[in-house]
């Protein structure tokens, strides 16, 4: 049956929304599934960090390459390959028998996502006329925001009702339906002006650099900074990043053109992006784990916890974009992170007896307000600091650096959390307890005969901060003592990580206050931006600017 042009455009928009939604839901749902994965696969905190970071590492390193491949070889083709790859790797993640394979499959899933994500916007850009593009992109962005809110809730329901494995299995039927729609209804398109060369050395060096630094940060709490493998990974990572910068400066078609950073607003906005997204990703990687493992929330309850942030952003972000356009982005980008930091500091009060309304909700609302005031002006600043013809590359760099910020935020905050947790355990359980001494833990006196069991249980908990300790086989008083020590250490470690996240957010605000300069006017309308950004699938989309002649 023949399909009208209007219907084909609508189906293309649906395909783009479904493609991005499956990636967003997967990324947000995995966070609430990590405690269940920890229990089922005996995963340490470092393993949980790698489950997130192996995906982010591959996605960050390959995101711009995925967009370029679509321009060269066909956007529908590369998008479809990304869909199929994401579906296959999702199935493999759900079937993973151990944590090592799960981490490996997550890296492959990130590589598939790098082919899929840029295509979600480029397909819309190719299918819609310039005067229709803004509305289509607005619908795409709105539905993407909704799926971001639903991801943790869907993930929590699947974990509680079925298994953590269904967080990955649920992707498969959605992807099968999306592939069928793509093949049947989406037209193929290419960019005839796209360069044929791909920056393969840049991709390799970026992956080696980020991977080495990330490994060193994650492994250091368990192995120590004096460990030869940790030091070697750190040295390799730093060398890789330095070599990446050198290679990009010399490349004829660089992955990240360094010349853009000579523009002050572009450099400052991307530096702020690194800090703010490190704070965002790092803090809210650990919040669900803490709530489930230490505060006793179910996965579904933890999934609902972050919903207020999304709701605040849906209401405030469009207005913040207009305010930033009218008054300039500088003080929104400075004040927004400061407000977000204040919200995080409120979350630093959480303990094992967390009440949602009085302890969690105020901090979440304030954090959401700060983030809402930041994101749209920041994105518009990145776009407005380059010529319209370069906006696609600029948005891609910003999108990539936001993933890098998340990658480093999870690694850095996890390192701080693990070190504090171990130090608190060492303080609460002195080394001589295993020899038969008695130790008073709160109101509970662990006597000689039980001290070795107490010590063994605490030692076993060392590499699993924020998780419920294993007290099987211990008497009730000793089990209670282990619970007190491990929970107190988890609370202390979590609070340090949240305070560090607040400091990172504040750094982003300080960078903006010092180096961002308000432009005379933002000159990029949404259709122009989206047309230029079709290679990268940048999220979020800048707010629509007024036509130049109307000002």
One Martini backbone bead per residue (centre of mass of N, CA, C, O) as a GRO file, in nm:
protein
  551
    1UNK     BB    1   0.096   0.036   0.022
    2UNK     BB    2   0.073   0.355  -0.009
    3UNK     BB    3   0.267   0.634   0.109
    4UNK     BB    4   0.266   0.923   0.232
    5UNK     BB    5   0.463   1.184   0.307
    6UNK     BB    6   0.343   1.243   0.586
    7UNK     BB    7   0.360   0.953   0.695
    8UNK     BB    8   0.665   0.919   0.659
    9UNK     BB    9   0.743   1.142   0.853
   10UNK     BB   10   0.605   1.030   1.103
   11UNK     BB   11   0.760   0.756   1.105
   12UNK     BB   12   1.039   0.880   1.131
   13UNK     BB   13   0.988   1.012   1.404
   14UNK     BB   14   0.920   0.751   1.554
   15UNK     BB   15   1.189   0.613   1.505
   16UNK     BB   16   1.366   0.827   1.647
   17UNK     BB   17   1.230   0.802   1.923
   18UNK     BB   18   1.274   0.498   1.968
   19UNK     BB   19   1.582   0.494   1.940
   20UNK     BB   20   1.644   0.691   2.177
   21UNK     BB   21   1.469   0.561   2.401
   22UNK     BB   22   1.620   0.289   2.432
   23UNK     BB   23   1.881   0.424   2.532
   24UNK     BB   24   1.774   0.585   2.773
   25UNK     BB   25   1.636   0.358   2.931
   26UNK     BB   26   1.883   0.183   2.962
   27UNK     BB   27   2.067   0.389   3.112
   28UNK     BB   28   1.860   0.445   3.356
   29UNK     BB   29   1.787   0.146   3.445
   30UNK     BB   30   2.062   0.032   3.534
   31UNK     BB   31   2.096   0.184   3.803
   32UNK     BB   32   1.861   0.012   3.959
   33UNK     BB   33   2.008  -0.278   3.887
   34UNK     BB   34   2.285  -0.301   4.038
   35UNK     BB   35   2.215  -0.438   4.310
   36UNK     BB   36   2.114  -0.702   4.175
   37UNK     BB   37   2.378  -0.765   4.031
   38UNK     BB   38   2.554  -0.779   4.282
   39UNK     BB   39   2.401  -1.025   4.406
   40UNK     BB   40   2.402  -1.229   4.159
   41UNK     BB   41   2.729  -1.170   4.057
   42UNK     BB   42   2.922  -1.062   4.273
   43UNK     BB   43   2.956  -0.747   4.268
   44UNK     BB   44   3.144  -0.489   4.283
   45UNK     BB   45   3.190  -0.161   4.272
   46UNK     BB   46   3.382  -0.171   4.030
   47UNK     BB   47   3.192  -0.333   3.852
   48UNK     BB   48   2.963  -0.123   3.846
   49UNK     BB   49   3.130   0.097   3.714
   50UNK     BB   50   3.192  -0.071   3.452
   51UNK     BB   51   2.904  -0.110   3.353
   52UNK     BB   52   2.891   0.197   3.289
   53UNK     BB   53   3.184   0.277   3.162
   54UNK     BB   54   3.205   0.092   2.915
   55UNK     BB   55   2.977   0.232   2.769
   56UNK     BB   56   3.076   0.530   2.779
   57UNK     BB   57   3.347   0.488   2.641
   58UNK     BB   58   3.243   0.391   2.365
   59UNK     BB   59   3.050   0.626   2.310
   60UNK     BB   60   3.252   0.864   2.327
   61UNK     BB   61   3.465   0.757   2.111
   62UNK     BB   62   3.219   0.698   1.867
   63UNK     BB   63   3.007   0.919   1.811
   64UNK     BB   64   3.130   1.082   1.568
   65UNK     BB   65   3.170   0.838   1.387
   66UNK     BB   66   2.875   0.761   1.353
   67UNK     BB   67   2.793   1.020   1.203
   68UNK     BB   68   2.994   0.993   0.966
   69UNK     BB   69   2.895   0.719   0.857
   70UNK     BB   70   2.614   0.819   0.780
   71UNK     BB   71   2.705   1.032   0.572
   72UNK     BB   72   2.861   0.825   0.388
   73UNK     BB   73   2.663   0.532   0.394
   74UNK     BB   74   2.401   0.597   0.543
   75UNK     BB   75   2.170   0.663   0.778
   76UNK     BB   76   1.983   0.420   0.775
   77UNK     BB   77   2.197   0.201   0.777
   78UNK     BB   78   2.349   0.278   1.039
   79UNK     BB   79   2.103   0.283   1.222
   80UNK     BB   80   2.025  -0.015   1.179
   81UNK     BB   81   2.289  -0.134   1.281
   82UNK     BB   82   2.262  -0.011   1.561
   83UNK     BB   83   2.001  -0.147   1.640
   84UNK     BB   84   2.093  -0.439   1.611
   85UNK     BB   85   2.335  -0.417   1.799
   86UNK     BB   86   2.171  -0.332   2.051
   87UNK     BB   87   1.996  -0.585   2.062
   88UNK     BB   88   2.215  -0.803   2.082
   89UNK     BB   89   2.365  -0.682   2.334
   90UNK     BB   90   2.121  -0.690   2.519
   91UNK     BB   91   2.091  -0.996   2.516
   92UNK     BB   92   2.376  -1.054   2.625
   93UNK     BB   93   2.346  -0.904   2.892
   94UNK     BB   94   2.100  -1.079   2.996
   95UNK     BB   95   2.290  -1.359   2.965
   96UNK     BB   96   2.505  -1.305   3.157
   97UNK     BB   97   2.697  -1.514   3.383
   98UNK     BB   98   2.894  -1.265   3.433
   99UNK     BB   99   3.055  -0.968   3.493
  100UNK     BB  100   3.267  -0.970   3.267
  101UNK     BB  101   3.069  -1.006   3.029
  102UNK     BB  102   2.890  -0.767   3.088
  103UNK     BB  103   3.106  -0.552   3.041
  104UNK     BB  104   3.169  -0.630   2.747
  105UNK     BB  105   2.877  -0.595   2.637
  106UNK     BB  106   2.854  -0.292   2.715
  107UNK     BB  107   3.068  -0.195   2.519
  108UNK     BB  108   2.919  -0.291   2.264
  109UNK     BB  109   2.666  -0.123   2.320
  110UNK     BB  110   2.808   0.152   2.294
  111UNK     BB  111   2.892   0.116   1.998
  112UNK     BB  112   2.603   0.093   1.892
  113UNK     BB  113   2.505   0.368   2.005
  114UNK     BB  114   2.699   0.540   1.820
  115UNK     BB  115   2.521   0.465   1.562
  116UNK     BB  116   2.231   0.548   1.668
  117UNK     BB  117   2.209   0.837   1.794
  118UNK     BB  118   2.274   1.030   1.549
  119UNK     BB  119   2.032   0.922   1.364
  120UNK     BB  120   1.783   1.045   1.510
  121UNK     BB  121   1.840   1.339   1.382
  122UNK     BB  122   1.922   1.292   1.081
  123UNK     BB  123   1.650   1.177   0.984
  124UNK     BB  124   1.486   1.432   1.035
  125UNK     BB  125   1.655   1.631   0.869
  126UNK     BB  126   1.600   1.472   0.595
  127UNK     BB  127   1.269   1.458   0.602
  128UNK     BB  128   1.247   1.761   0.674
  129UNK     BB  129   1.168   2.063   0.633
  130UNK     BB  130   1.280   2.356   0.752
  131UNK     BB  131   0.980   2.454   0.854
  132UNK     BB  132   0.946   2.157   1.023
  133UNK     BB  133   1.189   2.087   1.208
  134UNK     BB  134   1.139   2.222   1.480
  135UNK     BB  135   0.884   2.061   1.561
  136UNK     BB  136   1.007   1.777   1.539
  137UNK     BB  137   1.235   1.823   1.745
  138UNK     BB  138   1.052   1.892   1.982
  139UNK     BB  139   0.915   1.614   1.995
  140UNK     BB  140   1.172   1.449   2.032
  141UNK     BB  141   1.261   1.587   2.298
  142UNK     BB  142   1.007   1.537   2.469
  143UNK     BB  143   1.009   1.223   2.452
  144UNK     BB  144   1.291   1.192   2.567
  145UNK     BB  145   1.229   1.312   2.844
  146UNK     BB  146   1.013   1.103   2.921
  147UNK     BB  147   1.195   0.849   2.906
  148UNK     BB  148   1.392   0.944   3.123
  149UNK     BB  149   1.172   0.923   3.348
  150UNK     BB  150   1.087   0.612   3.294
  151UNK     BB  151   1.337   0.433   3.317
  152UNK     BB  152   1.363   0.378   3.631
  153UNK     BB  153   1.075   0.268   3.660
  154UNK     BB  154   1.093   0.033   3.467
  155UNK     BB  155   1.341  -0.093   3.596
  156UNK     BB  156   1.219  -0.137   3.880
  157UNK     BB  157   0.983  -0.320   3.792
  158UNK     BB  158   1.159  -0.543   3.663
  159UNK     BB  159   1.331  -0.615   3.908
  160UNK     BB  160   1.094  -0.679   4.109
  161UNK     BB  161   0.914  -0.869   3.908
  162UNK     BB  162   1.171  -1.026   3.780
  163UNK     BB  163   1.467  -0.899   3.651
  164UNK     BB  164   1.754  -0.748   3.557
  165UNK     BB  165   1.755  -0.877   3.268
  166UNK     BB  166   1.496  -0.713   3.162
  167UNK     BB  167   1.638  -0.444   3.108
  168UNK     BB  168   1.748  -0.576   2.835
  169UNK     BB  169   1.518  -0.744   2.700
  170UNK     BB  170   1.314  -0.502   2.642
  171UNK     BB  171   1.465  -0.397   2.383
  172UNK     BB  172   1.407  -0.604   2.158
  173UNK     BB  173   1.109  -0.552   2.062
  174UNK     BB  174   1.151  -0.251   2.003
  175UNK     BB  175   1.373  -0.292   1.787
  176UNK     BB  176   1.218  -0.469   1.589
  177UNK     BB  177   1.003  -0.255   1.526
  178UNK     BB  178   1.201  -0.032   1.432
  179UNK     BB  179   1.332  -0.182   1.199
  180UNK     BB  180   1.075  -0.228   1.034
  181UNK     BB  181   1.011   0.074   0.995
  182UNK     BB  182   1.277   0.163   0.867
  183UNK     BB  183   1.287  -0.022   0.615
  184UNK     BB  184   0.995   0.068   0.503
  185UNK     BB  185   0.982   0.415   0.561
  186UNK     BB  186   1.279   0.504   0.544
  187UNK     BB  187   1.485   0.714   0.397
  188UNK     BB  188   1.764   0.758   0.226
  189UNK     BB  189   2.078   0.929   0.329
  190UNK     BB  190   2.327   1.181   0.245
  191UNK     BB  191   2.651   1.346   0.243
  192UNK     BB  192   2.818   1.482  -0.027
  193UNK     BB  193   3.033   1.661   0.165
  194UNK     BB  194   3.163   1.442   0.304
  195UNK     BB  195   3.424   1.310   0.445
  196UNK     BB  196   3.619   1.016   0.395
  197UNK     BB  197   3.764   1.053   0.649
  198UNK     BB  198   3.885   0.889   0.948
  199UNK     BB  199   3.975   0.921   1.297
  200UNK     BB  200   4.131   0.657   1.409
  201UNK     BB  201   4.358   0.754   1.599
  202UNK     BB  202   4.169   0.923   1.780
  203UNK     BB  203   3.995   0.693   1.884
  204UNK     BB  204   4.220   0.521   2.011
  205UNK     BB  205   4.343   0.738   2.198
  206UNK     BB  206   4.087   0.804   2.355
  207UNK     BB  207   4.038   0.518   2.466
  208UNK     BB  208   4.310   0.481   2.606
  209UNK     BB  209   4.307   0.731   2.786
  210UNK     BB  210   4.034   0.689   2.931
  211UNK     BB  211   4.079   0.393   3.015
  212UNK     BB  212   4.333   0.429   3.192
  213UNK     BB  213   4.223   0.634   3.395
  214UNK     BB  214   3.973   0.473   3.483
  215UNK     BB  215   4.117   0.224   3.588
  216UNK     BB  216   4.288   0.360   3.805
  217UNK     BB  217   4.052   0.476   3.971
  218UNK     BB  218   3.895   0.204   4.024
  219UNK     BB  219   4.151   0.025   4.133
  220UNK     BB  220   4.288   0.185   4.374
  221UNK     BB  221   4.131   0.098   4.632
  222UNK     BB  222   4.222  -0.209   4.615
  223UNK     BB  223   4.545  -0.179   4.511
  224UNK     BB  224   4.665   0.089   4.491
  225UNK     BB  225   4.892   0.336   4.385
  226UNK     BB  226   5.149   0.126   4.395
  227UNK     BB  227   5.050  -0.032   4.174
  228UNK     BB  228   5.165  -0.124   3.867
  229UNK     BB  229   4.896  -0.130   3.707
  230UNK     BB  230   4.789   0.143   3.792
  231UNK     BB  231   5.032   0.312   3.700
  232UNK     BB  232   5.034   0.212   3.407
  233UNK     BB  233   4.746   0.308   3.334
  234UNK     BB  234   4.791   0.605   3.397
  235UNK     BB  235   5.026   0.653   3.202
  236UNK     BB  236   4.875   0.560   2.948
  237UNK     BB  237   4.642   0.761   2.966
  238UNK     BB  238   4.803   1.025   2.958
  239UNK     BB  239   4.954   0.962   2.696
  240UNK     BB  240   4.698   0.929   2.522
  241UNK     BB  241   4.587   1.220   2.561
  242UNK     BB  242   4.831   1.369   2.450
  243UNK     BB  243   4.833   1.225   2.174
  244UNK     BB  244   4.552   1.317   2.093
  245UNK     BB  245   4.614   1.622   2.077
  246UNK     BB  246   4.836   1.598   1.867
  247UNK     BB  247   4.671   1.451   1.647
  248UNK     BB  248   4.448   1.668   1.618
  249UNK     BB  249   4.641   1.902   1.528
  250UNK     BB  250   4.737   1.723   1.255
  251UNK     BB  251   4.471   1.660   1.144
  252UNK     BB  252   4.256   1.678   0.862
  253UNK     BB  253   4.015   1.495   1.032
  254UNK     BB  254   3.915   1.553   1.321
  255UNK     BB  255   3.736   1.460   1.592
  256UNK     BB  256   3.864   1.729   1.758
  257UNK     BB  257   3.870   2.044   1.690
  258UNK     BB  258   4.088   2.273   1.843
  259UNK     BB  259   4.016   2.556   1.724
  260UNK     BB  260   3.747   2.607   1.881
  261UNK     BB  261   3.900   2.669   2.165
  262UNK     BB  262   3.971   2.974   2.094
  263UNK     BB  263   3.691   3.014   2.180
  264UNK     BB  264   3.590   3.112   2.479
  265UNK     BB  265   3.296   3.001   2.508
  266UNK     BB  266   3.353   2.715   2.412
  267UNK     BB  267   3.561   2.635   2.624
  268UNK     BB  268   3.394   2.706   2.880
  269UNK     BB  269   3.141   2.534   2.821
  270UNK     BB  270   3.296   2.259   2.811
  271UNK     BB  271   3.415   2.273   3.093
  272UNK     BB  272   3.141   2.288   3.234
  273UNK     BB  273   3.034   2.022   3.127
  274UNK     BB  274   3.231   1.836   3.266
  275UNK     BB  275   3.158   1.916   3.559
  276UNK     BB  276   2.846   1.885   3.561
  277UNK     BB  277   2.834   1.585   3.448
  278UNK     BB  278   3.002   1.464   3.671
  279UNK     BB  279   2.806   1.533   3.897
  280UNK     BB  280   2.550   1.404   3.788
  281UNK     BB  281   2.650   1.111   3.728
  282UNK     BB  282   2.789   1.047   3.995
  283UNK     BB  283   2.558   1.093   4.196
  284UNK     BB  284   2.326   0.922   4.022
  285UNK     BB  285   2.472   0.650   4.054
  286UNK     BB  286   2.461   0.630   4.387
  287UNK     BB  287   2.173   0.679   4.488
  288UNK     BB  288   2.029   0.406   4.421
  289UNK     BB  289   2.232   0.226   4.569
  290UNK     BB  290   2.187   0.348   4.848
  291UNK     BB  291   1.877   0.313   4.874
  292UNK     BB  292   1.883   0.000   4.841
  293UNK     BB  293   2.136  -0.096   5.026
  294UNK     BB  294   2.083   0.109   5.290
  295UNK     BB  295   1.766   0.231   5.295
  296UNK     BB  296   1.554   0.001   5.172
  297UNK     BB  297   1.476   0.027   4.888
  298UNK     BB  298   1.326  -0.030   4.615
  299UNK     BB  299   1.361  -0.023   4.282
  300UNK     BB  300   1.100   0.135   4.227
  301UNK     BB  301   1.140   0.359   4.433
  302UNK     BB  302   1.412   0.454   4.311
  303UNK     BB  303   1.290   0.525   4.031
  304UNK     BB  304   1.101   0.764   4.147
  305UNK     BB  305   1.302   0.967   4.278
  306UNK     BB  306   1.402   1.124   3.994
  307UNK     BB  307   1.143   1.254   3.871
  308UNK     BB  308   1.150   1.558   3.965
  309UNK     BB  309   1.381   1.648   3.781
  310UNK     BB  310   1.234   1.610   3.512
  311UNK     BB  311   0.988   1.789   3.570
  312UNK     BB  312   1.143   2.050   3.613
  313UNK     BB  313   1.279   2.054   3.332
  314UNK     BB  314   1.019   2.062   3.159
  315UNK     BB  315   0.937   2.348   3.276
  316UNK     BB  316   1.216   2.528   3.285
  317UNK     BB  317   1.405   2.498   3.035
  318UNK     BB  318   1.256   2.667   2.819
  319UNK     BB  319   1.274   2.930   2.985
  320UNK     BB  320   1.583   2.939   3.018
  321UNK     BB  321   1.638   2.972   2.719
  322UNK     BB  322   1.496   3.247   2.689
  323UNK     BB  323   1.654   3.398   2.908
  324UNK     BB  324   1.935   3.353   2.784
  325UNK     BB  325   1.867   3.506   2.520
  326UNK     BB  326   1.789   3.780   2.657
  327UNK     BB  327   2.033   3.803   2.903
  328UNK     BB  328   2.220   3.580   2.891
  329UNK     BB  329   2.417   3.293   3.002
  330UNK     BB  330   2.617   3.345   3.235
  331UNK     BB  331   2.432   3.345   3.509
  332UNK     BB  332   2.303   3.072   3.454
  333UNK     BB  333   2.579   2.910   3.441
  334UNK     BB  334   2.651   3.000   3.735
  335UNK     BB  335   2.386   2.959   3.913
  336UNK     BB  336   2.291   2.676   3.847
  337UNK     BB  337   2.527   2.506   3.973
  338UNK     BB  338   2.494   2.630   4.257
  339UNK     BB  339   2.210   2.518   4.303
  340UNK     BB  340   2.282   2.223   4.256
  341UNK     BB  341   2.484   2.209   4.490
  342UNK     BB  342   2.274   2.262   4.712
  343UNK     BB  343   2.110   2.007   4.656
  344UNK     BB  344   2.340   1.807   4.717
  345UNK     BB  345   2.389   1.895   5.011
  346UNK     BB  346   2.113   1.791   5.105
  347UNK     BB  347   2.183   1.487   5.029
  348UNK     BB  348   2.418   1.467   5.251
  349UNK     BB  349   2.198   1.385   5.488
  350UNK     BB  350   2.176   1.104   5.431
  351UNK     BB  351   2.050   0.787   5.546
  352UNK     BB  352   1.910   0.483   5.650
  353UNK     BB  353   1.650   0.695   5.735
  354UNK     BB  354   1.506   0.785   5.473
  355UNK     BB  355   1.299   1.052   5.379
  356UNK     BB  356   1.148   1.164   5.108
  357UNK     BB  357   1.008   1.442   5.176
  358UNK     BB  358   1.242   1.561   5.381
  359UNK     BB  359   1.526   1.452   5.242
  360UNK     BB  360   1.496   1.433   4.919
  361UNK     BB  361   1.306   1.637   4.766
  362UNK     BB  362   1.444   1.913   4.810
  363UNK     BB  363   1.714   1.843   4.668
  364UNK     BB  364   1.592   1.759   4.393
  365UNK     BB  365   1.452   2.028   4.321
  366UNK     BB  366   1.704   2.208   4.335
  367UNK     BB  367   1.872   2.053   4.134
  368UNK     BB  368   1.673   2.074   3.895
  369UNK     BB  369   1.680   2.380   3.880
  370UNK     BB  370   1.982   2.415   3.824
  371UNK     BB  371   1.990   2.240   3.568
  372UNK     BB  372   1.776   2.400   3.405
  373UNK     BB  373   1.944   2.675   3.404
  374UNK     BB  374   2.194   2.544   3.239
  375UNK     BB  375   2.154   2.370   2.975
  376UNK     BB  376   2.034   2.558   2.757
  377UNK     BB  377   2.247   2.790   2.771
  378UNK     BB  378   2.486   2.606   2.714
  379UNK     BB  379   2.401   2.501   2.437
  380UNK     BB  380   2.369   2.781   2.304
  381UNK     BB  381   2.664   2.867   2.344
  382UNK     BB  382   2.793   2.657   2.168
  383UNK     BB  383   2.638   2.738   1.908
  384UNK     BB  384   2.703   3.060   1.920
  385UNK     BB  385   3.039   3.022   1.896
  386UNK     BB  386   2.966   2.936   1.600
  387UNK     BB  387   2.916   2.864   1.302
  388UNK     BB  388   2.657   2.715   1.146
  389UNK     BB  389   2.840   2.513   0.974
  390UNK     BB  390   2.974   2.406   1.276
  391UNK     BB  391   2.748   2.296   1.474
  392UNK     BB  392   2.773   1.989   1.453
  393UNK     BB  393   3.058   1.960   1.572
  394UNK     BB  394   3.012   2.118   1.831
  395UNK     BB  395   2.785   1.936   1.945
  396UNK     BB  396   2.953   1.677   1.944
  397UNK     BB  397   3.164   1.766   2.146
  398UNK     BB  398   2.966   1.824   2.378
  399UNK     BB  399   2.845   1.541   2.392
  400UNK     BB  400   3.109   1.391   2.445
  401UNK     BB  401   3.191   1.550   2.706
  402UNK     BB  402   2.949   1.460   2.873
  403UNK     BB  403   3.037   1.160   2.875
  404UNK     BB  404   3.313   1.204   2.999
  405UNK     BB  405   3.210   1.328   3.258
  406UNK     BB  406   3.056   1.077   3.350
  407UNK     BB  407   3.292   0.882   3.354
  408UNK     BB  408   3.470   1.046   3.561
  409UNK     BB  409   3.264   1.081   3.786
  410UNK     BB  410   3.230   0.782   3.859
  411UNK     BB  411   3.531   0.730   3.915
  412UNK     BB  412   3.599   0.951   4.125
  413UNK     BB  413   3.366   0.912   4.330
  414UNK     BB  414   3.423   0.609   4.371
  415UNK     BB  415   3.701   0.643   4.494
  416UNK     BB  416   3.620   0.811   4.738
  417UNK     BB  417   3.413   0.614   4.851
  418UNK     BB  418   3.602   0.368   4.892
  419UNK     BB  419   3.809   0.500   5.081
  420UNK     BB  420   3.612   0.583   5.305
  421UNK     BB  421   3.494   0.307   5.366
  422UNK     BB  422   3.758   0.167   5.450
  423UNK     BB  423   3.834   0.364   5.677
  424UNK     BB  424   3.581   0.316   5.851
  425UNK     BB  425   3.626   0.015   5.893
  426UNK     BB  426   3.905   0.035   6.025
  427UNK     BB  427   3.799   0.205   6.265
  428UNK     BB  428   3.566  -0.004   6.362
  429UNK     BB  429   3.778  -0.256   6.284
  430UNK     BB  430   4.024  -0.363   6.433
  431UNK     BB  431   4.282  -0.583   6.373
  432UNK     BB  432   4.255  -0.741   6.669
  433UNK     BB  433   3.974  -0.882   6.656
  434UNK     BB  434   4.058  -1.163   6.531
  435UNK     BB  435   4.220  -1.246   6.804
  436UNK     BB  436   3.971  -1.195   7.043
  437UNK     BB  437   3.865  -0.939   7.092
  438UNK     BB  438   3.674  -0.676   7.211
  439UNK     BB  439   3.392  -0.478   7.079
  440UNK     BB  440   3.223  -0.173   7.067
  441UNK     BB  441   2.898  -0.140   6.899
  442UNK     BB  442   2.758   0.076   7.037
  443UNK     BB  443   2.530  -0.136   7.218
  444UNK     BB  444   2.730  -0.366   7.117
  445UNK     BB  445   2.896  -0.660   7.238
  446UNK     BB  446   3.173  -0.813   7.101
  447UNK     BB  447   3.288  -1.107   7.172
  448UNK     BB  448   3.531  -1.332   7.151
  449UNK     BB  449   3.372  -1.570   7.004
  450UNK     BB  450   3.262  -1.345   6.765
  451UNK     BB  451   3.492  -1.172   6.639
  452UNK     BB  452   3.569  -1.331   6.383
  453UNK     BB  453   3.292  -1.307   6.242
  454UNK     BB  454   3.285  -1.003   6.232
  455UNK     BB  455   3.548  -0.959   6.075
  456UNK     BB  456   3.472  -1.124   5.823
  457UNK     BB  457   3.219  -0.961   5.741
  458UNK     BB  458   3.362  -0.688   5.711
  459UNK     BB  459   3.576  -0.778   5.503
  460UNK     BB  460   3.363  -0.864   5.283
  461UNK     BB  461   3.249  -0.554   5.261
  462UNK     BB  462   3.480  -0.371   5.138
  463UNK     BB  463   3.390  -0.409   4.810
  464UNK     BB  464   3.065  -0.319   4.917
  465UNK     BB  465   2.951  -0.045   4.907
  466UNK     BB  466   2.606   0.018   4.990
  467UNK     BB  467   2.565  -0.268   5.084
  468UNK     BB  468   2.440  -0.546   5.207
  469UNK     BB  469   2.543  -0.742   5.440
  470UNK     BB  470   2.674  -1.056   5.522
  471UNK     BB  471   2.506  -1.250   5.805
  472UNK     BB  472   2.532  -1.536   5.770
  473UNK     BB  473   2.569  -1.733   6.070
  474UNK     BB  474   2.505  -1.514   6.270
  475UNK     BB  475   2.439  -1.373   6.534
  476UNK     BB  476   2.234  -1.124   6.618
  477UNK     BB  477   2.441  -0.928   6.752
  478UNK     BB  478   2.655  -0.950   6.527
  479UNK     BB  479   2.478  -0.867   6.289
  480UNK     BB  480   2.414  -0.588   6.404
  481UNK     BB  481   2.706  -0.488   6.412
  482UNK     BB  482   2.762  -0.508   6.112
  483UNK     BB  483   2.539  -0.320   6.020
  484UNK     BB  484   2.639  -0.067   6.163
  485UNK     BB  485   2.922  -0.044   6.039
  486UNK     BB  486   2.843  -0.051   5.734
  487UNK     BB  487   2.633   0.177   5.734
  488UNK     BB  488   2.813   0.402   5.843
  489UNK     BB  489   3.021   0.382   5.613
  490UNK     BB  490   2.823   0.434   5.380
  491UNK     BB  491   2.724   0.712   5.466
  492UNK     BB  492   3.000   0.852   5.469
  493UNK     BB  493   3.075   0.790   5.171
  494UNK     BB  494   2.830   0.915   5.033
  495UNK     BB  495   2.863   1.203   5.140
  496UNK     BB  496   3.134   1.260   5.008
  497UNK     BB  497   3.045   1.220   4.712
  498UNK     BB  498   2.830   1.448   4.714
  499UNK     BB  499   3.017   1.680   4.789
  500UNK     BB  500   3.199   1.642   4.541
  501UNK     BB  501   2.974   1.697   4.337
  502UNK     BB  502   2.919   1.985   4.431
  503UNK     BB  503   3.201   2.090   4.362
  504UNK     BB  504   3.183   2.037   4.058
  505UNK     BB  505   2.943   2.218   4.002
  506UNK     BB  506   3.079   2.478   4.108
  507UNK     BB  507   3.304   2.482   3.901
  508UNK     BB  508   3.119   2.530   3.659
  509UNK     BB  509   3.019   2.807   3.764
  510UNK     BB  510   3.294   2.951   3.783
  511UNK     BB  511   3.377   2.928   3.492
  512UNK     BB  512   3.134   3.092   3.384
  513UNK     BB  513   3.175   3.357   3.548
  514UNK     BB  514   3.465   3.416   3.424
  515UNK     BB  515   3.446   3.324   3.088
  516UNK     BB  516   3.174   3.406   3.017
  517UNK     BB  517   3.019   3.576   2.738
  518UNK     BB  518   2.790   3.785   2.634
  519UNK     BB  519   2.623   3.806   2.367
  520UNK     BB  520   2.443   4.001   2.174
  521UNK     BB  521   2.324   3.749   2.004
  522UNK     BB  522   2.136   3.487   1.916
  523UNK     BB  523   2.167   3.334   1.573
  524UNK     BB  524   2.022   3.051   1.633
  525UNK     BB  525   1.797   2.861   1.512
  526UNK     BB  526   1.657   2.556   1.533
  527UNK     BB  527   1.671   2.471   1.235
  528UNK     BB  528   1.968   2.541   1.193
  529UNK     BB  529   2.083   2.363   1.412
  530UNK     BB  530   1.959   2.087   1.326
  531UNK     BB  531   2.087   2.079   1.049
  532UNK     BB  532   2.385   2.092   1.159
  533UNK     BB  533   2.331   1.848   1.394
  534UNK     BB  534   2.266   1.568   1.243
  535UNK     BB  535   2.538   1.406   1.316
  536UNK     BB  536   2.498   1.387   1.661
  537UNK     BB  537   2.243   1.396   1.847
  538UNK     BB  538   2.184   1.628   2.026
  539UNK     BB  539   2.150   1.665   2.389
  540UNK     BB  540   1.981   1.914   2.400
  541UNK     BB  541   1.772   2.140   2.257
  542UNK     BB  542   1.760   2.438   2.163
  543UNK     BB  543   1.598   2.711   2.175
  544UNK     BB  544   1.401   2.918   2.015
  545UNK     BB  545   1.477   3.174   1.813
  546UNK     BB  546   1.454   3.472   1.706
  547UNK     BB  547   1.433   3.649   1.452
  548UNK     BB  548   1.641   3.890   1.351
  549UNK     BB  549   1.418   4.103   1.250
  550UNK     BB  550   1.253   4.104   1.543
  551UNK     BB  551   1.485   4.280   1.717
   0.00000   0.00000   0.00000
